[in-house]
Amino acid sequence: MRVLAVVPARGGSAGVPLKNLALVGGVPLVTRAVRACRRAELIDQVVVSTDHDGIAATAREAGAVVVERPAELSGATASSESALLHALDALGEDPEVVVLVQCTSAFIDPADLSAAVRKVLDGEADSVVSGLPTHEFLWTAGGAGVNHDPAVRPRRQDREPEFRENGAFYVMRTSGLREHGHRFFGAVAVQPVPARHGIEIDDPEDLELVRALAPFVDAPEPIDVDAVITDFDGVHTDDRAYVDSEGREMVLVSRSDGMGVSLLRRSGVKVLVMSTEQNPVVAARARKLGVPVLQGLADKRTVLRDWLTIEGLDPARVAYVGNDVNDLGPMGEVGWPVATPDAHPRVRAAARVVLTRPGGDGAVRELCDRVVAARPEPPAAAARTRPRLGPVAIGDVRVGDGEPVYVIGEIGINHNGDVELARRLIDVAAEAGCQAVKFQKRTPAICVPEEQKGQIRQTPWGEMTYLEYKERTEFGREEYAQIAEHCSERGLHWFASPWDVPSVAFLEDMGVLVHKVASASVSDHELLRALAATGKPLILSTGMSTLSEIDAAVEILGTDRLIMMHATSTYPLPPEEANLRTITTLKERYGVPVGYSGHERGLQISLAAVTLGAVCVERHITLDRTMWGSDHAASLEPSGLEHLVRDIRIIEQAMGDGVKRVFPGEQAPKARLRRVTV
């Protein structure tokens, strides 16, 4: 080892209690010192000498070796040299150069550290001290000039700079340190550091100052988080509102923010908008961005804590961006507090990152880009090189590229527990030209959350608990036997989405040809393992799922007999949330046939999905959209289903094979209209 850096970081501090663990830019001072050393090209190893368990743990996490400093070397009068010599002896090392780095300087440039080390290694100096160049005139209390003659005041540009020791770091030849017992010996040189890097933290005012400067001094870095939460006013907007003569409010937003949020969501980062206001403008913008929103919040901090718990997120891996004092609470809960550049001074001081773009003018996009920059690149290249899988056989039907679109009429729970209604819906699907119908199968005692089981529900059968209602609408073996028989008579496949492991066994006993994984079950790995064990073809719906969640599901299910369904789990689905190009994304990433499960009103989106390569289409069906039940409103009535299947078949014919040719119907017009000139 040629160069060893030692960071003395005792637990005691007179000016700022436990100063070395104080956060600057969201990072403890001892961590900042260790990171600067580790990034310095010429430093081989970093040691933190401390008497405090918390500092030791933080130092190890930052990548330093820890030397426990004895009590007699940890008092306020103990010299830094004693910590250096003790660390050398404790390690049993005798490097050529030792570097003393102080946590009290928050902004140490690794390049400055390496430049100072180079001076010692090259023999230019035996000891190097960091210093700020200055042209200041110094005076004694008695009015005498210290570094100047008051009668002769040369201009600044005519004076050679002097250097003020700033205490950031000291570099010395180890042999000289051992010989002299002091950091200054032999040829002493100064390593200049810029003024913005030279502030020493001795008291609380210094700490507040460097905290305010950190967002502007620290080099921009990727923000590695799993979730981004934003305030609305002043972040998505410029904090101004426009009111027309009718009292309707409008705000100014940046179009680029929408693409940024889309990139975040594609990379698997959760996004949430929080606002103290209850305003339809906020809801409309969140709906446009396709992200959830929590409005009218009196206590953002408490709501944020609850949301993080529900989502299972580590607060240290969450960013919150705000602009005003009501954002200080939630900013204090996360590892990445972020502020807009025009935020309240207290908000900027509390931020780990201050953006360069103001609210309403690309602030959200800037944050999104930095978050996406920290995400690992999806293995797109691997997906492209993966051999494309052929069509998946479901009974006597092949589902995949180049095959007729497999149309599924999803009855789901629209039968309302009435087997006769289910039979009528099967007839609707058969007469429209579907190939299959799909149901849902649950064990209510397992699937209904405990807190919902006793809730009272008003139903067409009277008042009952939610558990009783779910049991009332669930089909058993007798009903599914009738369904299976009727589907066979009408030439349809039938299957279901099992929501629990016992339901998988039930459907296996019923002899279904294929199983469907509902979007809600993508992360239920116990259920996925049970489905994979059946060896049957599987249809995986991907609504409300990130690519990482889908990756984990595919690891369990495999790809040999897998069909994916692009879906957005909004009922009914607004067009701006359809995101149909995800069909291509899923095909390229996983190399499996991909279909579309739609919850929109109308036919246009489903038909567009077919033109983008959807190999199957699933739509909820009903006899009447006004019927009682949660899914009827987003379902197709008989005529709509008939038109959908008809138009899909027309599109299949119209897509052709991509080979440019002159068709027979063009020959006569060509002969009549084409003019050839030379």
Secondary structure, 3 states (H helix, E strand, C coil): CCEEEEEECCCCCCCCCCHHHCEECCEEHHHHHHHHHHHCCCCCEEEEEECCHHHHHHHHHHCCEEEECCHHHCCCCCCHHHHHHHHHHHHCCCCCEEEEECCCECCCCHHHHHHHHHHHHCCCCCEEEEEEEECCCCECCCCCECCCECCECCCHHHCCCEEEEEEEEEEEEHHHHHHHCCCCCCCEEEEECCHHHCCECCCHHHHHHHHHHHHHHCCCCCCCCCEEEECCCCCCCCCCCEECCCCCEECCCCHHHHHHHHHHHHCCCEEEEECCCCCHHHHHHHHHHCCCEECCCCCHHHHHHHHHHHHCCCHHHEEEEECCHHHHHHHCCCCEEEECCCCCHHHHHHCCEECCCCCCCCHHHHHHHHHHHHCCCCCHHHHHHCCCCCCEEECCEEECCCCCCEEEEEEECCCCCCHHHHHHHHHHHHHHCCCEEEEEECCHHHHCCHHHHCCEEEECCEEEEHHHHHHHCCCCHHHHHHHHHHHHHHCCEEEEEECCHHHHHHHHHHCCCCEEECHHHCCCHHHHHHHHHCCCCEEEECCCCCHHHHHHHHHHHCCCCEEEEEECCCCCECHHHCCCCHHHHHHHHHCCCEEEEECECCCHHHHHHHHCCCCEEEEEECCCCCCCCCCHHHCECHHHHHHHHHHHHHHHHHHCCCCCCCCHHHHHHHHHHCCCCC
